[in-house]
Amino acid sequence: MTETYLLYVHHETDSGWKVSECGDEDDSFWLPKEKVDTNMVNMLRNGGGGRAYEFEIPQWLAVDRGLE
């Protein structure tokens, strides 16, 4: 089972995204690209220029990262 989360992207590498729920990099964590799906078309921008995307994350990984 997967859940959808709107997460701010702070950094991106070939293997993962460094994201947070609130846009604060101090509260960020890494998601492996091989385990999650995102539709980069659903990008949102906030007033500060941050990027937020919808991520489809397996429930076990969401629990592991403290999202649930």
C-alpha positions as CSV (number, residue, x, y, z in Angstrom):
1,M,0.0,0.0,0.0
2,T,1.2,3.5,-0.8
3,E,0.3,6.9,0.5
4,T,0.6,10.3,-1.2
5,Y,2.5,13.1,0.5
6,L,3.2,16.7,-0.5
7,L,6.9,17.2,0.3
8,Y,9.4,20.0,-0.2
9,V,12.5,19.0,-2.1
10,H,15.8,20.4,-0.8
11,H,18.3,18.4,-2.8
12,E,18.2,15.8,-5.5
13,T,20.8,13.2,-6.5
14,D,20.8,10.4,-9.0
15,S,19.6,8.0,-6.3
16,G,17.4,10.1,-4.0
17,W,15.6,13.2,-2.9
18,K,16.2,15.1,0.4
19,V,12.7,16.2,1.4
20,S,10.7,17.7,4.3
21,E,7.1,18.1,5.2
22,C,7.4,21.7,6.3
23,G,10.0,23.2,3.9
24,D,12.6,23.4,6.7
25,E,15.8,21.6,5.7
26,D,16.7,21.0,9.4
27,D,13.7,18.6,9.4
28,S,14.5,16.9,6.2
29,F,15.2,13.2,5.3
30,W,16.2,11.2,2.3
31,L,13.9,9.1,0.1
32,P,15.4,6.6,-2.3
33,K,14.2,7.1,-5.9
34,E,13.9,3.4,-6.4
35,K,11.3,3.1,-3.7
36,V,9.0,6.1,-4.4
37,D,7.2,7.6,-7.3
38,T,6.5,11.2,-8.1
39,N,5.0,13.2,-10.9
40,M,7.2,16.2,-11.4
41,V,4.4,17.9,-13.3
42,N,2.6,18.3,-9.9
43,M,5.2,20.8,-8.7
44,L,4.0,23.6,-6.5
45,R,6.0,26.7,-5.7
46,N,5.7,28.7,-2.5
47,G,6.6,32.4,-2.1
48,G,10.1,31.5,-1.0
49,G,10.9,29.6,-4.2
50,G,10.7,26.2,-2.6
51,R,9.6,23.2,-4.6
52,A,7.0,20.8,-3.4
53,Y,6.0,17.6,-5.1
54,E,3.5,14.8,-4.6
55,F,5.3,11.6,-3.7
56,E,3.8,8.1,-3.6
57,I,5.5,6.4,-0.8
58,P,5.1,2.8,0.4
59,Q,3.6,2.7,3.9
60,W,6.6,0.9,5.5
61,L,8.9,3.7,4.2
62,A,6.5,6.4,5.4
63,V,6.5,4.9,8.8
64,D,10.3,4.5,8.8
65,R,10.7,8.2,7.9
66,G,8.2,9.4,10.5
67,L,5.5,10.5,8.1
68,E,2.9,8.2,9.8
